[in-house]
Each structure stands twice: as structure tokens, then as C-alpha cells.
Amino acid sequence: MTTLFGKRVLLRALETGDFAKWQEVRRRNDAWLTKWEPQKVHGQPDVIEDPQAFRVRCSARQRDRQLGTGYGFGLFVEGNFVGEVNLNSVQRGPFQSCYVGYWIDEAQAGQSYVPEALVVVVRYAFEQLHLHRMQAAIVPRNTASRRVVEKLKLREEGMAERYLEINGVWEDHIRYAITNEEWDERRDELVEEWIGS
């Protein structure tokens, strides 16, 4: 299993044994998170309330890793689960690209754990997975998520209209990106500032 380290954060795949802690954080952060997520599918098990659905989610993430199509990481600070950072829709061939998504416990927000974790994941994507491009798409009014990419000075690429369904509404998203070439130019600066090695 891949484990990634920052200065203060540890990232690793979530396992079925993480359910209770994951559930507690998700329940407590329901209002903080669900306004930024796709609407739950009617009739599907609720992954937050159903341990079996969480097991299936963990298995699906493991399959994605094996296939090389996605890499999900739980975000841990001092051994405590506080959020997730996920590389999704990994595409090979001429594209060599992925999307990144992230969330954190509201009680831990504002301490720069997510920018640190994102630098760790960017390094992994470019130096271990050998991808060429990483993209993030963020609802414009989601200022907390936008602050993460702005702290790292990721390139803004413009507005994608009605880009993703979020909580039942087709929402515009601002697209941000970084390429391998940009990482090569900025690697030392980002690593020194955010992860120290």
C-alpha cells in the first residue's frame, strides 16, 4: 500500500477499519461538505451510514489503484483522520492526465493541511505516476477550496459552464491546472515551502 508523507500530514488508502472514524467526521461535517458534492443517488446505500457500502467504496478504490485509473487517499494528521485527497479519472495515452479533489474536516480547515497534502499528491502524480497534467475544478463560491489552489499558485484556466452536477444543480466551475513542466520549474519552491524534503 502506498503511504505518502508531508511535514505534518500522512496520506494512505482508506480501509474498512477506518469506517467509524470516517463516519464520525462525515456526519459532523454534513452541512460543510454536501453542498459541494454530487447529489446522493436515490435508492443507493448511503456510504456514510452503511458499513457495507463503505467496504464496497474501499474495494472500488483498490480496484482503481490496481487498474491505474484512480488513487484515493485518506488524509491523517497526528494519526487522526481529517479528510481525503483523491486523484480521479486518470487517463493515459496522449492525455496522461487526472483530476484532483479534496475535502477536510471543518474543525481542521484553515491550518494549511490540504495545500501541504496537495503538494505531496502532485509530487506523487508527476514523479511516481509520470502523469503530465493535473486539473482541479471548483465551484466559484467555494472560497475555501479555491484558497487551496491559490496558495499553491496553480494556473487558472477559466470557467467551465454547467460543468458538474453538485447537490442537484449543474454548477459552473473554475478550472485550475498544473503540468509536469510547471512542476519541474516550481518543484524546489513548493517542496521547500510545504513539505520540507
Buried (B, 14 or more C-beta within 10 A) or exposed (E): EEEBEBBBBBBBBBBBEBBEBBBEBBEEBEEBBBEBEEEBEEEEBEBBEBEEBBBBBBEEBBEBBEEEBBBBBBBBBEEEBBBBBBBBBBBEEEEBBBBBBBBBBBEBBEEBBBBBBBBBBBBBBBEEBEBBBBBBBBBEEBEBBBBBBEBBEBEBEEEEEEBBEBEEEEBBBBBBBBBBEBBEEBBEEBBEBBBEE
